[in-house]
Amino acid sequence: MRKALTAVALISILFLFPKTVVPADVSINPVKLFFDARQKTNIIRVKNNADEKLSLQITIYSWAQNEASEDQYSPTGDVILFPKIFNLGGGEDRIIRVGIRVPPGVKEKTYRIYLEEIPQPLKAEGAVLRTVLKIGVPVFISPVKTEASGEIEKIELSKGTLTMIVKNKGNVHFIIENVKMSGVDPSGTSVFQKEEASRYLLEGRSRIFSFKIPKENCTRMNALTIEVKTDKLTLSKRLDVIPEMCPP
């Protein structure tokens, strides 16, 4: 079973002299929705963990990424939801029914459902800071045949700056969970390590990574290994390092 997502306070509205913070407290399960050729409907269970009444509205968007791998959203009729607006009393839960109107294709189709709180008047005396909940749930329509593939492209080290491109060459998304760099000297001793987490990379898209390597580490290295771990595959590449690649 996928873990439920507990969400609080994504947007804060600040008034004068704040004394009390009143966050929404909601559980969402599952945190992602997947559809294949055999599945046309699914559900999301929403629970209000707080004592106060909560009003929510739901919208759905087509989800794409531009050439810089920045998320882009646009209205869509591919996915239907019911209900779109509803109330939850303290401790209550509700099932949201989700259906798709389009069949699987050659490539994965991607969307995001947003659950957004409709703010209610505060009852607590002296409370002047109000938090508003907004949660995004990814939705994926799997292709007829799934092909997960990726590559580390165009690695370059110049003046101590490492630049590389991670390309999603498959027809489904993957999540870049970790990018790890490890530099070694001629004896094989580690002289530099760096890690960075990343995010979703949709099918056919690329992401540019850039890292600074300090001169004292760079000049001791003769090789640099890059490993990109995703939820579907692991990519790796090795770069030979010469002094001219390091900061002057």
C-alpha positions as CSV (number, residue, x, y, z in Angstrom):
1,M,0.0,0.0,0.0
2,R,1.3,3.4,-0.8
3,K,2.0,5.7,2.1
4,A,-0.6,8.4,2.8
5,L,0.6,11.9,2.4
6,T,0.0,14.3,5.3
7,A,0.1,17.9,4.2
8,V,0.1,21.2,6.0
9,A,0.4,24.9,5.2
10,L,1.8,25.4,1.8
11,I,0.7,29.1,1.5
12,S,0.5,31.5,4.4
13,I,-1.6,34.7,4.5
14,L,-0.2,37.1,7.1
15,F,-2.3,39.8,8.8
16,L,-1.3,42.3,11.5
17,F,0.2,41.2,14.8
18,P,0.0,37.3,14.3
19,K,-0.6,35.4,17.5
20,T,-1.9,32.0,16.3
21,V,-1.2,29.7,13.4
22,V,-4.1,27.5,12.2
23,P,-2.8,25.0,9.7
24,A,-5.0,22.6,7.7
25,D,-4.1,18.9,8.4
26,V,-5.1,16.5,5.6
27,S,-4.1,12.9,4.6
28,I,-4.2,11.9,1.0
29,N,-4.0,8.2,-0.2
30,P,-2.6,7.3,-2.6
31,V,-0.1,10.1,-3.4
32,K,0.2,9.1,-7.1
33,L,-2.4,7.6,-9.5
34,F,-1.5,5.2,-12.3
35,F,-3.8,4.1,-15.2
36,D,-3.1,1.3,-17.7
37,A,-5.1,-0.2,-20.6
38,R,-7.2,-2.2,-18.3
39,Q,-8.0,0.5,-15.7
40,K,-10.2,3.5,-16.5
41,T,-11.2,4.6,-12.9
42,N,-9.4,5.1,-9.6
43,I,-10.0,6.8,-6.3
44,I,-8.3,9.2,-3.9
45,R,-9.2,9.1,-0.2
46,V,-9.0,12.4,1.5
47,K,-9.2,12.7,5.3
48,N,-9.4,15.8,7.5
49,N,-7.3,15.1,10.6
50,A,-8.1,18.4,12.3
51,D,-11.1,19.3,14.4
52,E,-12.2,22.3,12.2
53,K,-14.4,22.0,9.1
54,L,-12.5,22.0,5.9
55,S,-13.7,23.0,2.4
56,L,-11.8,21.8,-0.7
57,Q,-11.9,22.4,-4.4
58,I,-10.2,20.1,-7.0
59,T,-8.7,21.0,-10.4
60,I,-6.9,18.8,-12.9
61,Y,-4.2,20.0,-15.4
62,S,-2.2,18.4,-18.2
63,W,1.5,18.3,-17.0
64,A,4.4,18.8,-19.4
65,Q,8.0,20.1,-19.1
66,N,9.7,22.7,-21.3
67,E,13.2,22.5,-22.8
68,A,14.6,23.6,-19.4
69,S,12.6,20.8,-17.7
70,E,10.4,23.4,-15.9
71,D,6.9,22.2,-15.2
72,Q,4.2,23.5,-17.4
73,Y,0.4,23.1,-16.7
74,S,-2.6,23.6,-18.9
75,P,-6.4,22.9,-18.5
76,T,-7.5,19.4,-19.8
77,G,-10.6,17.4,-20.3
78,D,-8.7,14.1,-20.4
79,V,-9.4,13.3,-16.7
80,I,-12.7,13.7,-14.9
81,L,-13.2,14.1,-11.1
82,F,-16.1,13.8,-8.7
83,P,-16.8,15.7,-6.6
84,K,-14.9,18.9,-7.5
85,I,-16.0,20.9,-4.4
86,F,-16.8,19.4,-1.0
87,N,-16.7,19.9,2.8
88,L,-15.0,17.7,5.4
89,G,-15.9,17.9,9.0
90,G,-13.3,17.3,11.7
91,G,-12.1,13.7,11.4
92,E,-14.2,13.0,8.3
93,D,-12.9,11.4,5.1
94,R,-14.2,11.4,1.5
95,I,-13.5,9.4,-1.6
96,I,-12.7,11.3,-4.8
97,R,-13.5,9.4,-8.0
98,V,-11.1,9.8,-10.9
99,G,-11.6,8.6,-14.5
100,I,-9.8,9.0,-17.8
101,R,-11.3,9.7,-21.2
102,V,-8.2,8.9,-23.3
103,P,-6.7,5.6,-24.2
104,P,-3.0,4.7,-23.6
105,G,-0.7,5.8,-26.4
106,V,2.9,5.3,-27.5
107,K,4.1,7.7,-24.7
108,E,3.1,8.2,-21.1
109,K,0.5,10.9,-20.5
110,T,1.0,13.0,-17.4
111,Y,-1.3,15.2,-15.3
112,R,-1.6,16.8,-11.9
113,I,-4.6,16.9,-9.6
114,Y,-4.6,19.9,-7.2
115,L,-6.6,19.9,-4.0
116,E,-6.9,23.4,-2.6
117,E,-8.5,24.6,0.5
118,I,-11.3,27.2,0.4
119,P,-10.4,29.4,3.4
120,Q,-12.9,29.6,6.2
121,P,-13.2,32.5,8.8
122,L,-11.0,31.9,11.8
123,K,-12.8,31.2,15.1
124,A,-9.9,31.3,17.5
125,E,-9.7,34.6,19.3
126,G,-6.5,36.5,18.4
127,A,-5.7,34.3,15.5
128,V,-4.5,36.5,12.6
129,L,-2.3,34.1,10.6
130,R,-4.1,31.8,8.2
131,T,-2.5,28.9,6.4
132,V,-4.0,27.6,3.1
133,L,-3.6,24.1,2.0
134,K,-2.7,23.1,-1.6
135,I,-1.6,19.5,-2.6
136,G,-0.6,18.2,-6.0
137,V,-1.2,14.5,-6.9
138,P,0.6,13.3,-10.0
139,V,-1.5,11.2,-12.5
140,F,0.1,8.9,-15.1
141,I,-1.5,7.1,-18.0
142,S,1.0,4.4,-18.9
143,P,1.9,3.7,-22.5
144,V,1.0,0.5,-24.3
145,K,4.6,-0.7,-24.0
146,T,6.8,0.8,-21.3
147,E,10.4,1.6,-22.1
148,A,12.5,3.2,-19.4
149,S,15.8,4.6,-20.7
150,G,18.2,7.4,-19.9
151,E,21.7,8.7,-20.5
152,I,24.2,11.1,-19.1
153,E,25.1,13.4,-22.0
154,K,27.7,16.1,-22.7
155,I,29.8,15.9,-19.5
156,E,32.3,18.8,-19.3
157,L,34.7,20.1,-16.7
158,S,36.0,23.6,-17.3
159,K,37.7,25.9,-14.8
160,G,36.4,23.8,-11.9
161,T,32.7,23.8,-13.1
162,L,31.3,20.4,-14.0
163,T,28.3,20.6,-16.4
164,M,26.3,17.6,-17.6
165,I,23.0,16.8,-19.1
166,V,20.7,13.9,-17.9
167,K,18.4,12.8,-20.7
168,N,15.2,10.8,-20.3
169,K,15.3,8.7,-23.5
170,G,12.4,6.4,-22.6
171,N,8.6,6.9,-23.0
172,V,7.8,7.1,-19.3
173,H,8.9,9.5,-16.5
174,F,11.5,8.8,-13.9
175,I,12.4,10.5,-10.7
176,I,16.1,11.5,-10.2
177,E,16.5,10.5,-6.6
178,N,20.2,11.2,-6.3
179,V,23.1,12.6,-8.3
180,K,26.5,11.6,-6.8
181,M,30.0,12.7,-7.9
182,S,33.1,11.1,-6.7
183,G,36.6,12.3,-7.5
184,V,39.8,10.2,-6.9
185,D,43.5,10.8,-7.1
186,P,45.9,8.5,-9.1
187,S,46.1,6.1,-6.1
188,G,42.3,5.7,-6.1
189,T,41.8,7.7,-2.9
190,S,38.7,9.7,-2.7
191,V,39.4,13.5,-2.7
192,F,36.0,14.9,-3.5
193,Q,32.4,13.9,-3.0
194,K,29.1,15.7,-3.6
195,E,25.5,14.6,-3.7
196,E,22.3,16.3,-4.8
197,A,18.7,15.3,-4.9
198,S,16.5,16.2,-7.9
199,R,13.0,15.7,-9.2
200,Y,10.7,14.3,-11.9
201,L,12.0,14.1,-15.4
202,L,9.2,13.5,-17.9
203,E,9.7,11.4,-21.1
204,G,11.9,12.9,-23.7
205,R,13.1,15.7,-21.5
206,S,16.6,16.7,-20.3
207,R,18.0,18.4,-17.2
208,I,21.2,20.3,-17.0
209,F,23.3,20.0,-13.8
210,S,26.2,22.3,-12.8
211,F,28.5,21.9,-9.9
212,K,31.6,23.8,-8.6
213,I,34.6,21.8,-7.6
214,P,37.1,23.6,-5.4
215,K,40.6,24.1,-6.8
216,E,42.3,22.2,-4.0
217,N,40.1,19.1,-4.7
218,C,40.1,19.4,-8.5
219,T,43.9,19.6,-8.9
220,R,44.3,16.4,-6.9
221,M,41.9,14.4,-9.0
222,N,42.7,12.3,-12.1
223,A,39.2,10.9,-12.5
224,L,35.6,11.9,-11.7
225,T,32.7,9.4,-11.6
226,I,29.1,10.5,-11.9
227,E,26.2,8.3,-10.8
228,V,22.6,9.2,-11.3
229,K,20.1,7.1,-9.4
230,T,16.5,7.1,-10.5
231,D,13.5,5.1,-9.4
232,K,13.7,3.0,-12.6
233,L,17.4,2.8,-13.5
234,T,20.9,3.9,-12.6
235,L,23.1,5.9,-15.0
236,S,26.9,6.3,-14.6
237,K,29.8,7.9,-16.4
238,R,33.5,8.5,-15.9
239,L,35.5,11.6,-16.8
240,D,39.3,11.7,-16.9
241,V,40.5,14.9,-15.2
242,I,43.6,16.9,-16.2
243,P,44.9,20.1,-14.4
244,E,43.7,22.4,-17.3
245,M,40.1,21.6,-16.3
246,C,40.6,23.0,-12.8
247,P,40.3,26.6,-11.6
248,P,43.4,28.8,-12.5
